[in-house]
Amino acid sequence: MTTYELAQVNIGRLTAPLDAPGMKDFTDNLEPVNAVADAADGFVWRLQGDTGDATGFRIYGDEWLFLNMSVWRDTDALTAFMYQGTHRELLARRREFFERMSEAVTALWWVPAGHRPTIREAEERLTHLREHGPTAFSFTLRKPFSPPAS
């Protein structure tokens, strides 16, 4: 029997370089927010580079598109983390750090337990969501899908 975990990617177009003064509140909180995520109930994995965060990665070949990618036990675990503490506060202030985008910026999908998604996989899932709306292949928290039948 295969068990599944929830992969998520979210992206944002930076309003300024990460080292700009206006980005200080965001960058100063990366490490604390990531530490809370790492310790959260239901957290499995997150994309990170040598710096311990994902700031060195880009998506769609765009130097201004920042991404975050992680794997969680399920949608409840992800939602519980997203809407608490400092992460919630930064989410409320996202327009200070990221431009408003007209296309979907977050995609979710089920992966076999132990699978670690790649940036290319995230691009495929996000593109699919943008082109087809929520489906079992790629969906949102507002329109979630159950894991595949085992």
DSSP file (Angstrom, degrees, kcal/mol; ACC not computed):
  #  RESIDUE AA STRUCTURE BP1 BP2  ACC     N-H-->O    O-->H-N    N-H-->O    O-->H-N    TCO  KAPPA ALPHA  PHI   PSI    X-CA   Y-CA   Z-CA
    1    1 A M              0   0    0      0, 0.0     2,-0.4     0, 0.0   149,-0.1   0.000 360.0 360.0 360.0 124.8    0.0    0.0    0.0
    2    2 A T        -     0   0    0    148,-0.3     2,-0.3   147,-0.0     0, 0.0  -0.720 360.0-155.3 -88.0 133.1    1.4    3.3   -1.1
    3    3 A T        -     0   0    0     -2,-0.4   110,-2.8   110,-0.1     2,-0.3  -0.785  10.9-144.0-103.7 156.3    1.0    6.3    1.2
    4    4 A Y  E     -A  112   0A   0     -2,-0.3     2,-0.3   108,-0.3   106,-0.1  -0.858   9.7-161.2-122.4 153.1    1.0    9.8    0.0
    5    5 A E  E     -A  111   0A   0    106,-2.8   106,-2.9    -2,-0.3     2,-0.6  -0.876  29.9-106.0-126.1 161.1    2.2   13.2    1.3
    6    6 A L  E     -AB 110  72A   0     66,-3.0    66,-3.1    -2,-0.3     2,-0.3  -0.794  28.6-163.1 -96.4 119.2    1.3   16.7    0.1
    7    7 A A  E     -AB 109  71A   0    102,-3.4   102,-2.0    -2,-0.6     2,-0.3  -0.754  11.2-175.3 -94.4 146.8    3.8   18.7   -1.9
    8    8 A Q  E     -AB 108  70A   0     62,-2.6    62,-2.1    -2,-0.3     2,-0.4  -0.999  12.6-173.7-142.1 144.6    3.3   22.4   -2.3
    9    9 A V  E     +AB 107  69A   0     98,-2.2    98,-2.3    -2,-0.3     2,-0.4  -0.997   5.3 179.8-130.9 139.6    5.0   25.2   -4.2
   10   10 A N  E     -AB 106  68A   0     58,-2.4    58,-2.3    -2,-0.4     2,-0.3  -0.997   7.4-168.1-136.9 144.8    4.4   28.9   -3.9
   11   11 A I  E     - B   0  67A   0     94,-2.3     2,-0.3    -2,-0.4    56,-0.2  -0.845   7.0-174.6-128.0 161.4    6.1   31.6   -5.8
   12   12 A G  E     - B   0  66A   0     54,-2.1    54,-3.1    -2,-0.3     2,-0.7  -0.962  27.4-125.2-156.2 141.2    6.3   35.4   -5.7
   13   13 A R  E     - B   0  65A   0     86,-0.5    86,-3.0    -2,-0.3    52,-0.2  -0.793  39.4-123.5 -87.7 114.9    7.9   38.0   -7.8
   14   14 A L  B     -E   98   0B   0     50,-2.8    84,-0.2    -2,-0.7    83,-0.1  -0.228   8.7-149.3 -59.6 143.1   10.2   40.0   -5.6
   15   15 A T  S    S-     0   0    0     82,-2.1    -1,-0.1     1,-0.2    83,-0.1   0.641  82.3  -0.5 -84.5 -16.6    9.5   43.8   -5.3
   16   16 A A  S    S-     0   0    0     81,-0.4    -1,-0.2    48,-0.1     0, 0.0  -0.965  96.9 -68.9-160.7 164.0   13.3   44.4   -4.7
   17   17 A P    >   -     0   0    0      0, 0.0     3,-2.2     0, 0.0     6,-0.2  -0.289  51.3-112.0 -58.5 151.0   16.5   42.4   -4.3
   18   18 A L  T 3  S+     0   0    0      1,-0.3     9,-0.2    37,-0.1     8,-0.0   0.763 117.2  54.2 -59.1 -25.6   16.6   40.4   -1.1
   19   19 A D  T 3  S+     0   0    0      3,-0.0    -1,-0.3     8,-0.0     5,-0.1   0.389  82.8 114.4 -91.8   5.9   19.4   42.6    0.3
   20   20 A A  S X  S-     0   0    0     -3,-2.2     3,-1.9     1,-0.1     4,-0.3  -0.447  78.7-116.5 -72.5 148.3   17.4   45.8   -0.2
   21   21 A P  G >  S+     0   0    0      0, 0.0     3,-1.5     0, 0.0     4,-0.3   0.851 113.5  59.5 -54.2 -37.8   16.3   47.7    3.0
   22   22 A G  G 3  S+     0   0    0      1,-0.3     4,-0.2     2,-0.1     3,-0.2   0.624 102.9  53.4 -68.4 -12.1   12.6   47.2    2.2
   23   23 A M  G <> S+     0   0    0     -3,-1.9     4,-2.9    -6,-0.2     5,-0.3   0.418  79.0 100.3 -99.0  -0.3   13.1   43.4    2.3
   24   24 A K  H <> S+     0   0    0     -3,-1.5     4,-3.0    -4,-0.3     5,-0.2   0.890  79.5  50.4 -57.8 -46.1   14.8   43.3    5.7
   25   25 A D  H  > S+     0   0    0     -4,-0.3     4,-0.8     1,-0.2    -1,-0.2   0.891 114.4  46.6 -60.2 -37.5   11.7   42.2    7.7
   26   26 A F  H >> S+     0   0    0     -3,-0.3     3,-0.7    -4,-0.2     4,-0.5   0.969 116.5  41.2 -67.5 -53.7   11.2   39.4    5.2
   27   27 A T  H >X S+     0   0    0     -4,-2.9     3,-0.9     1,-0.2     4,-0.5   0.866 110.9  57.1 -67.1 -35.5   14.8   38.2    5.1
   28   28 A D  H 3< S+     0   0    0     -4,-3.0    -1,-0.2    -5,-0.3    -2,-0.2   0.761 110.0  46.7 -64.7 -23.1   15.2   38.6    8.9
   29   29 A N  H <X S+     0   0    0     -4,-0.8     4,-2.4    -3,-0.7     5,-0.3   0.474  86.2  89.2 -98.9  -2.8   12.3   36.3    9.5
   30   30 A L  H <X S+     0   0    0     -3,-0.9     4,-2.7    -4,-0.5     5,-0.2   0.960  90.6  44.7 -57.9 -52.9   13.3   33.5    7.0
   31   31 A E  H  X S+     0   0    0     -4,-0.5     4,-2.2     1,-0.2    -1,-0.2   0.930 115.5  45.8 -61.9 -48.0   15.3   31.5    9.5
   32   32 A P  H  > S+     0   0    0      0, 0.0     4,-2.0     0, 0.0    -1,-0.2   0.914 115.0  47.4 -62.6 -40.6   12.7   31.8   12.4
   33   33 A V  H  X S+     0   0    0     -4,-2.4     4,-2.4     1,-0.2    -2,-0.2   0.917 112.2  49.8 -66.5 -41.9    9.8   30.9   10.1
   34   34 A N  H  X S+     0   0    0     -4,-2.7     4,-2.9    -5,-0.3    -1,-0.2   0.878 108.4  53.6 -63.7 -36.6   11.7   28.0    8.6
   35   35 A A  H  X S+     0   0    0     -4,-2.2     4,-1.4    -5,-0.2    -1,-0.2   0.899 109.2  48.4 -64.3 -40.1   12.5   26.7   12.1
   36   36 A V  H  X S+     0   0    0     -4,-2.0     4,-0.7     2,-0.2    -2,-0.2   0.917 112.6  48.7 -65.2 -42.4    8.9   26.8   13.1
   37   37 A A  H >< S+     0   0    0     -4,-2.4     3,-1.3     1,-0.2    -2,-0.2   0.947 108.1  53.7 -60.6 -48.3    8.0   24.9    9.9
   38   38 A D  H 3< S+     0   0    0     -4,-2.9    -1,-0.2     1,-0.3    -2,-0.2   0.820 114.9  41.2 -57.3 -31.8   10.7   22.3   10.5
   39   39 A A  H 3< S+     0   0    0     -4,-1.4    -1,-0.3    -5,-0.2    -2,-0.2   0.480  90.9 118.1 -94.1  -4.3    9.2   21.6   14.0
   40   40 A A  S X< S-     0   0    0     -3,-1.3     3,-1.9    -4,-0.7     2,-0.2  -0.315  76.2-102.0 -69.4 144.8    5.6   21.8   12.9
   41   41 A D  T 3  S+     0   0    0      1,-0.3    40,-0.1    36,-0.1    -1,-0.1  -0.483 110.2  19.0 -61.1 126.4    3.3   18.7   13.3
   42   42 A G  T 3  S+     0   0    0      1,-0.3    31,-2.7    -2,-0.2    -1,-0.3   0.354  87.7 137.9  92.3  -5.9    3.0   17.1    9.9
   43   43 A F  E <   +C   72   0A   0     -3,-1.9    -1,-0.3    29,-0.2    29,-0.2  -0.531  18.7 166.3 -72.2 139.0    6.1   18.8    8.3
   44   44 A V  E     -     0   0A   0     27,-2.4     2,-0.3     1,-0.4    28,-0.2   0.728  54.4 -22.7-117.9 -49.7    8.1   16.4    6.2
   45   45 A W  E     -C   71   0A   0     26,-1.6    26,-2.9     2,-0.0    -1,-0.4  -0.989  45.8-159.7-163.8 153.7   10.6   18.3    4.0
   46   46 A R  E     -C   70   0A   0     -2,-0.3     2,-0.3    24,-0.3    24,-0.3  -0.994  32.8-104.0-142.4 150.1   11.4   21.7    2.4
   47   47 A L        +     0   0    0     22,-3.0     2,-0.3    -2,-0.3    22,-0.2  -0.523  51.6 161.1 -67.2 129.4   13.6   22.8   -0.4
   48   48 A Q        -     0   0    0     -2,-0.3     6,-0.2     6,-0.1     2,-0.1  -0.989  24.1-155.6-153.8 147.5   16.8   24.5    0.9
   49   49 A G    >   -     0   0    0      4,-3.3     3,-1.8    -2,-0.3     6,-0.0  -0.152  55.7 -63.2-102.2-160.0   20.2   25.3   -0.4
   50   50 A D  T 3  S+     0   0    0      1,-0.3     4,-0.1     2,-0.1    -2,-0.0   0.740 131.1  59.7 -61.9 -24.4   23.5   25.9    1.4
   51   51 A T  T 3  S-     0   0    0      2,-0.3    -1,-0.3     1,-0.0     3,-0.1   0.530 116.6-110.8 -82.7  -5.8   22.1   28.9    3.3
   52   52 A G  S <  S+     0   0    0     -3,-1.8     2,-0.2     1,-0.4    -2,-0.1   0.455  92.2  69.3  88.9   0.8   19.4   26.8    4.9
   53   53 A D  S    S-     0   0    0     15,-0.0    -4,-3.3   -19,-0.0    -1,-0.4  -0.744  89.5-107.2-135.9-173.8   16.6   28.4    2.9
   54   54 A A  S >  S+     0   0    0     -6,-0.2     3,-1.8    -2,-0.2    13,-0.4   0.185  78.9 112.5-103.8  16.3   15.4   28.5   -0.7
   55   55 A T  T 3  S+     0   0    0      1,-0.3    -1,-0.2    11,-0.1   -37,-0.1   0.691  72.4  59.5 -67.1 -17.0   16.5   32.0   -1.6
   56   56 A G  T 3  S+     0   0    0     -3,-0.3     2,-0.3     2,-0.0    -1,-0.3   0.510  93.2  82.8 -87.0  -4.1   19.1   30.7   -4.0
   57   57 A F    <   -     0   0    0     -3,-1.8    10,-0.5    10,-0.2     2,-0.3  -0.718  56.0-171.5-101.8 150.5   16.6   28.9   -6.2
   58   58 A R        -     0   0    0     -2,-0.3     2,-0.3     8,-0.1     8,-0.2  -0.914  11.7-140.3-133.5 163.5   14.4   30.4   -9.0
   59   59 A I  S >  S+     0   0    0      6,-0.8     3,-1.8     3,-0.5     6,-0.2  -0.911  78.5  14.2-126.4 151.6   11.5   29.0  -11.0
   60   60 A Y  T 3  S-     0   0    0     -2,-0.3    -1,-0.1     1,-0.3     3,-0.1   0.698 120.2 -77.9  57.2  21.8   10.6   29.4  -14.7
   61   61 A G  T 3  S+     0   0    0      1,-0.2     2,-0.6    -3,-0.1    -1,-0.3   0.705  95.9 137.3  66.5  19.6   14.2   30.8  -15.3
   62   62 A D    X   -     0   0    0     -3,-1.8     3,-1.5     1,-0.1    -3,-0.5  -0.886  48.0-154.3-106.1 117.2   13.2   34.2  -13.9
   63   63 A E  T 3  S+     0   0    0     -2,-0.6    -1,-0.1     1,-0.3    -3,-0.0   0.662  95.3  51.9 -64.5 -15.9   15.7   35.8  -11.5
   64   64 A W  T 3  S+     0   0    0     -5,-0.1   -50,-2.8   -51,-0.1     2,-0.8   0.521  86.0  95.4 -97.8  -7.3   12.9   37.7   -9.7
   65   65 A L  E <   -B   13   0A   0     -3,-1.5    -6,-0.8   -52,-0.2     2,-0.3  -0.771  58.8-165.2 -91.3 110.5   10.6   34.8   -9.0
   66   66 A F  E     -B   12   0A   0    -54,-3.1   -54,-2.1    -2,-0.8     2,-0.3  -0.657   8.5-162.2 -87.7 144.3   11.3   33.5   -5.6
   67   67 A L  E     -B   11   0A   0    -10,-0.5     2,-0.4   -13,-0.4   -56,-0.2  -0.950  18.3-166.0-132.7 156.4    9.9   30.0   -4.6
   68   68 A N  E     +B   10   0A   0    -58,-2.3   -58,-2.4    -2,-0.3     2,-0.4  -0.997  14.8 179.9-132.6 132.2    9.2   28.0   -1.6
   69   69 A M  E     +B    9   0A   0     -2,-0.4   -22,-3.0   -22,-0.2     2,-0.3  -0.999   9.6 154.0-138.4 135.5    8.6   24.2   -1.9
   70   70 A S  E     -BC   8  46A   0    -62,-2.1   -62,-2.6    -2,-0.4     2,-0.4  -0.941  33.3-128.0-151.2 170.2    7.8   21.8    0.9
   71   71 A V  E     -BC   7  45A   0    -26,-2.9   -27,-2.4    -2,-0.3   -26,-1.6  -0.989  26.6-178.3-127.8 136.4    6.1   18.4    1.7
   72   72 A W  E     -BC   6  43A   0    -66,-3.1   -66,-3.0    -2,-0.4   -29,-0.2  -0.848  40.0-112.0-130.7 162.9    3.6   17.9    4.4
   73   73 A R  S    S-     0   0    0    -31,-2.7     2,-0.3    -2,-0.3   -30,-0.1   0.910  90.5 -36.2 -60.9 -42.9    1.6   15.1    5.9
   74   74 A D     >  -     0   0    0    -32,-0.2     4,-1.9   -69,-0.1    -1,-0.2  -0.946  70.0 -77.8-168.0-179.9   -1.7   16.5    4.5
   75   75 A T  H  > S+     0   0    0     -2,-0.3     4,-2.7     1,-0.2     5,-0.2   0.844 122.7  58.1 -66.0 -33.5   -3.6   19.7    3.9
   76   76 A D  H  > S+     0   0    0      2,-0.2     4,-2.4     1,-0.2    -1,-0.2   0.918 106.7  47.8 -63.1 -42.4   -4.6   20.1    7.5
   77   77 A A  H  > S+     0   0    0      2,-0.2     4,-1.8     1,-0.2    -2,-0.2   0.921 113.6  47.4 -64.5 -44.1   -0.9   20.2    8.6
   78   78 A L  H  X S+     0   0    0     -4,-1.9     4,-2.6     1,-0.2    -2,-0.2   0.933 113.2  47.9 -62.9 -46.1    0.0   22.7    5.9
   79   79 A T  H  X S+     0   0    0     -4,-2.7     4,-1.8     1,-0.2    -2,-0.2   0.899 107.7  55.4 -62.8 -41.7   -2.9   25.0    6.8
   80   80 A A  H  < S+     0   0    0     -4,-2.4    -1,-0.2    -5,-0.2    -2,-0.2   0.898 113.1  42.4 -59.4 -40.9   -2.2   24.8   10.5
   81   81 A F  H >< S+     0   0    0     -4,-1.8     3,-1.3     1,-0.2    -2,-0.2   0.938 110.6  55.9 -69.3 -46.8    1.4   26.1    9.8
   82   82 A M  H 3< S+     0   0    0     -4,-2.6     9,-0.2     1,-0.3    -2,-0.2   0.832 108.6  45.2 -57.4 -37.7    0.4   28.7    7.2
   83   83 A Y  T 3< S+     0   0    0     -4,-1.8     2,-0.3    -5,-0.2    -1,-0.3  -0.121  98.8  84.5-106.7  36.9   -2.0   30.6    9.4
   84   84 A Q  S X> S-     0   0    0     -3,-1.3     4,-1.9    -5,-0.0     3,-0.5  -0.954  84.4 -29.4-133.0 155.3   -0.1   30.9   12.7
   85   85 A G  H 3> S-     0   0    0     -2,-0.3     4,-1.9     1,-0.2     3,-0.2   0.081 116.0  -9.7  51.7-143.2    2.6   33.1   14.2
   86   86 A T  H 3> S+     0   0    0      1,-0.2     4,-2.8     2,-0.2     5,-0.3   0.839 131.9  59.5 -62.7 -36.1    5.1   35.0   12.2
   87   87 A H  H <> S+     0   0    0     -3,-0.5     4,-2.5     1,-0.2    -1,-0.2   0.931 106.7  47.9 -59.8 -43.5    4.3   33.2    9.0
   88   88 A R  H  X S+     0   0    0     -4,-1.9     4,-2.0    -3,-0.2    -1,-0.2   0.917 111.4  50.7 -61.7 -43.2    0.7   34.5    9.2
   89   89 A E  H  X S+     0   0    0     -4,-1.9     4,-0.9     1,-0.2    -2,-0.2   0.917 113.0  44.9 -62.2 -43.9    2.0   38.0    9.9
   90   90 A L  H  < S+     0   0    0     -4,-2.8     3,-0.4     1,-0.2    -1,-0.2   0.869 109.4  56.2 -68.9 -36.1    4.4   37.9    6.9
   91   91 A L  H >< S+     0   0    0     -4,-2.5     3,-1.3    -5,-0.3    -1,-0.2   0.896 105.2  52.2 -60.7 -40.0    1.6   36.4    4.7
   92   92 A A  H 3< S+     0   0    0     -4,-2.0     3,-0.3     1,-0.3    -1,-0.2   0.766 113.9  44.1 -66.4 -24.8   -0.6   39.4    5.6
   93   93 A R  T >X S+     0   0    0     -4,-0.9     3,-2.3    -3,-0.4     4,-0.6   0.206  76.0 119.3-102.3  14.0    2.3   41.7    4.5
   94   94 A R  H X>  +     0   0    0     -3,-1.3     4,-3.0     1,-0.3     3,-1.0   0.761  64.8  66.0 -56.8 -28.6    3.2   39.9    1.3
   95   95 A R  H 34 S+     0   0    0     -3,-0.3    -1,-0.3     1,-0.3     5,-0.1   0.709  94.7  60.2 -68.2 -18.1    2.4   42.9   -0.9
   96   96 A E  H <4 S+     0   0    0     -3,-2.3    -1,-0.3     1,-0.1    -2,-0.2   0.798 120.0  25.3 -72.3 -28.5    5.4   44.7    0.7
   97   97 A F  H << S+     0   0    0     -3,-1.0   -82,-2.1    -4,-0.6   -81,-0.4   0.685 123.7  42.3-110.0 -25.4    7.7   41.9   -0.5
   98   98 A F  B  < S-E   14   0B   0     -4,-3.0   -84,-0.2   -84,-0.2    -1,-0.2  -0.970  76.2-118.2-132.5 142.0    6.0   40.4   -3.6
   99   99 A E        -     0   0    0    -86,-3.0   -86,-0.5    -2,-0.4     2,-0.4  -0.369  39.5-100.7 -69.8 153.0    4.2   41.9   -6.6
  100  100 A R        -     0   0    0     -5,-0.1     2,-0.4   -88,-0.1    -1,-0.1  -0.625  41.5-158.6 -72.3 131.2    0.6   40.9   -7.1
  101  101 A M        -     0   0    0     -2,-0.4     4,-0.1     2,-0.1    -3,-0.0  -0.918  17.7-149.6-115.9 142.0    0.4   38.3   -9.8
  102  102 A S  S    S+     0   0    0     -2,-0.4     2,-0.1     2,-0.1    -1,-0.1   0.748  78.6  69.6 -81.8 -23.4   -2.7   37.5  -11.9
  103  103 A E  S    S-     0   0    0      1,-0.1    -2,-0.1     2,-0.0    27,-0.0  -0.484 103.0 -76.4 -91.0 164.2   -1.9   33.8  -12.4
  104  104 A A        -     0   0    0     -2,-0.1    -1,-0.1     1,-0.1    26,-0.1  -0.305  40.3-175.2 -56.8 138.9   -1.9   31.1   -9.7
  105  105 A V        +     0   0    0      1,-0.2   -94,-2.3    -4,-0.1     2,-0.4   0.442  64.1  55.9-116.3  -6.3    1.1   31.3   -7.4
  106  106 A T  E     +A   10   0A   0    -96,-0.2     2,-0.4    20,-0.1   -96,-0.2  -0.994  57.5 177.7-132.1 134.7    0.5   28.2   -5.3
  107  107 A A  E     -A    9   0A   0    -98,-2.3   -98,-2.2    -2,-0.4     2,-0.3  -0.996   7.4-164.8-135.4 142.9    0.0   24.6   -6.4
  108  108 A L  E     +AD   8 139A   0     31,-2.4    31,-2.6    -2,-0.4     2,-0.3  -0.913  13.8 163.5-121.7 150.4   -0.5   21.4   -4.3
  109  109 A W  E     -A    7   0A   0   -102,-2.0  -102,-3.4    -2,-0.3     2,-0.4  -0.972  36.4-106.2-161.1 157.0   -0.2   17.8   -5.4
  110  110 A W  E     -A    6   0A   0     26,-0.4  -104,-0.2    -2,-0.3   -36,-0.0  -0.694  33.2-175.0 -89.7 137.8    0.2   14.4   -3.8
  111  111 A V  E     -A    5   0A   0   -106,-2.9  -106,-2.8    -2,-0.4     3,-0.1  -0.946  36.1 -94.7-126.5 149.7    3.5   12.5   -4.0
  112  112 A P  E >   -A    4   0A   0      0, 0.0     3,-2.6     0, 0.0  -108,-0.3  -0.382  60.3 -86.6 -59.3 141.6    4.4    9.0   -2.8
  113  113 A A  T 3  S+     0   0    0   -110,-2.8     3,-0.1     1,-0.3  -110,-0.1  -0.236 117.8  25.4 -52.0 133.6    5.8    9.1    0.7
  114  114 A G  T 3  S+     0   0    0      1,-0.3    -1,-0.3    -3,-0.1     2,-0.3   0.178  89.5 127.0  95.4 -16.3    9.5    9.8    0.5
  115  115 A H    <   -     0   0    0     -3,-2.6    -1,-0.3     1,-0.0    -4,-0.1  -0.558  45.6-156.3 -75.9 137.2    9.5   11.5   -2.8
  116  116 A R        -     0   0    0     -2,-0.3    -3,-0.0    -3,-0.1  -109,-0.0  -0.955  18.9-132.0-114.8 112.5   11.1   15.0   -2.9
  117  117 A P        -     0   0    0      0, 0.0     2,-0.2     0, 0.0  -109,-0.0  -0.220  15.1-136.5 -67.2 152.0    9.8   17.1   -5.7
  118  118 A T     >  -     0   0    0      1,-0.1     4,-2.2   -71,-0.0     5,-0.1  -0.565  24.3-110.1 -99.3 166.7   12.1   19.0   -8.1
  119  119 A I  H  > S+     0   0    0      2,-0.2     4,-2.6     1,-0.2     5,-0.2   0.896 121.0  54.8 -63.5 -39.2   11.7   22.6   -9.3
  120  120 A R  H  > S+     0   0    0      1,-0.2     4,-2.2     2,-0.2    -1,-0.2   0.919 107.6  49.3 -60.1 -42.8   10.9   21.2  -12.8
  121  121 A E  H  > S+     0   0    0      1,-0.2     4,-2.4     2,-0.2    -1,-0.2   0.909 109.9  51.7 -61.9 -41.9    8.1   19.2  -11.3
  122  122 A A  H  X S+     0   0    0     -4,-2.2     4,-2.7     1,-0.2     5,-0.3   0.905 108.0  51.9 -61.7 -41.9    6.8   22.3   -9.4
  123  123 A E  H  X S+     0   0    0     -4,-2.6     4,-2.7     1,-0.2     5,-0.2   0.918 109.9  49.5 -59.7 -43.6    6.8   24.2  -12.7
  124  124 A E  H  X S+     0   0    0     -4,-2.2     4,-2.3     2,-0.2    -2,-0.2   0.913 113.5  45.4 -62.2 -43.7    4.8   21.5  -14.4
  125  125 A R  H  X S+     0   0    0     -4,-2.4     4,-2.2     2,-0.2    -2,-0.2   0.912 115.2  46.0 -68.6 -42.6    2.2   21.4  -11.6
  126  126 A L  H  X S+     0   0    0     -4,-2.7     4,-2.3     2,-0.2    -2,-0.2   0.910 113.6  49.2 -67.7 -41.6    1.9   25.2  -11.4
  127  127 A T  H  X S+     0   0    0     -4,-2.7     4,-2.1    -5,-0.3    -2,-0.2   0.916 110.6  51.0 -62.1 -43.2    1.6   25.5  -15.2
  128  128 A H  H  X S+     0   0    0     -4,-2.3     4,-2.6    -5,-0.2     5,-0.4   0.918 109.8  49.7 -60.9 -43.9   -1.0   22.7  -15.2
  129  129 A L  H  X S+     0   0    0     -4,-2.2     4,-2.2     1,-0.2    -1,-0.2   0.913 111.1  49.8 -61.1 -42.7   -3.0   24.5  -12.5
  130  130 A R  H  < S+     0   0    0     -4,-2.3    -1,-0.2     1,-0.2    -2,-0.2   0.866 118.2  39.0 -63.8 -36.5   -2.8   27.8  -14.5
  131  131 A E  H  < S+     0   0    0     -4,-2.1    -2,-0.2    -5,-0.2    -1,-0.2   0.791 133.0  19.4 -85.6 -29.3   -4.0   26.2  -17.7
  132  132 A H  H  < S-     0   0    0     -4,-2.6    -3,-0.2     1,-0.2    -2,-0.2   0.457  95.6-128.6-123.2  -4.4   -6.7   23.7  -16.4
  133  133 A G     <  -     0   0    0     -4,-2.2    -1,-0.2    -5,-0.4     5,-0.2  -0.214  64.5 -15.5  74.6-177.5   -7.7   25.0  -12.9
  134  134 A P  S    S+     0   0    0      0, 0.0     2,-0.3     0, 0.0     5,-0.3  -0.376  75.4 151.8 -64.5 128.7   -7.7   22.6   -9.9
  135  135 A T        -     0   0    0      3,-2.5     3,-0.5    -2,-0.2    10,-0.1  -0.850  63.3 -90.5-140.6 175.6   -7.6   18.9  -10.8
  136  136 A A  S    S+     0   0    0     -2,-0.3   -26,-0.4     1,-0.2     3,-0.2   0.762 126.1  58.4 -62.3 -23.3   -6.2   15.8   -9.0
  137  137 A F  S    S-     0   0    0      1,-0.3     2,-0.3   -28,-0.1    -1,-0.2   0.845 127.8  -0.7 -74.3 -35.0   -2.9   16.5  -10.8
  138  138 A S  S    S+     0   0    0     -3,-0.5    -3,-2.5    -5,-0.2    -1,-0.3  -0.907  80.1 157.0-160.4 124.6   -2.5   20.0   -9.3
  139  139 A F  B     -D  108   0A   0    -31,-2.6   -31,-2.4    -2,-0.3     2,-0.2  -0.712  29.3-117.3-142.4-174.2   -4.9   21.8   -7.0
  140  140 A T        -     0   0    0      3,-0.9     3,-0.1    -2,-0.2   -33,-0.1  -0.769  32.8-107.3-126.3 169.4   -5.3   24.5   -4.3
  141  141 A L  S    S+     0   0    0     -2,-0.2    -1,-0.1     1,-0.2   -62,-0.0   0.816 121.0  56.0 -67.1 -29.3   -6.3   24.6   -0.6
  142  142 A R  S    S+     0   0    0      1,-0.3    -1,-0.2    -3,-0.0    -3,-0.0   0.799 122.9  24.9 -72.7 -27.6   -9.6   26.1   -1.7
  143  143 A K  S    S+     0   0    0     -3,-0.1    -3,-0.9    -8,-0.1    -1,-0.3  -0.599  88.3 176.9-134.1  73.2  -10.3   23.2   -4.0
  144  144 A P        -     0   0    0      0, 0.0     2,-0.3     0, 0.0    -3,-0.1  -0.332  16.3-148.6 -78.6 160.4   -8.3   20.2   -2.6
  145  145 A F        -     0   0    0    -10,-0.1    -6,-0.1    -9,-0.1   -10,-0.0  -0.922  21.9-110.5-122.5 151.3   -8.3   16.7   -3.9
  146  146 A S        -     0   0    0     -2,-0.3   -36,-0.1     1,-0.1     3,-0.1  -0.375  44.4 -89.9 -74.8 158.3   -7.8   13.5   -1.9
  147  147 A P        -     0   0    0      0, 0.0    -1,-0.1     0, 0.0     3,-0.1  -0.268  58.1 -82.4 -62.7 158.0   -4.7   11.4   -2.3
  148  148 A P        -     0   0    0      0, 0.0     2,-0.2     0, 0.0  -144,-0.1  -0.224  53.9 -95.1 -57.9 151.7   -4.8    8.7   -5.0
  149  149 A A              0   0    0      1,-0.1  -147,-0.0    -3,-0.1     0, 0.0  -0.463 360.0 360.0 -67.6 139.5   -6.4    5.4   -4.1
  150  150 A S              0   0    0     -2,-0.2  -148,-0.3    -3,-0.1    -1,-0.1   0.475 360.0 360.0 -80.6 360.0   -3.8    2.9   -2.9
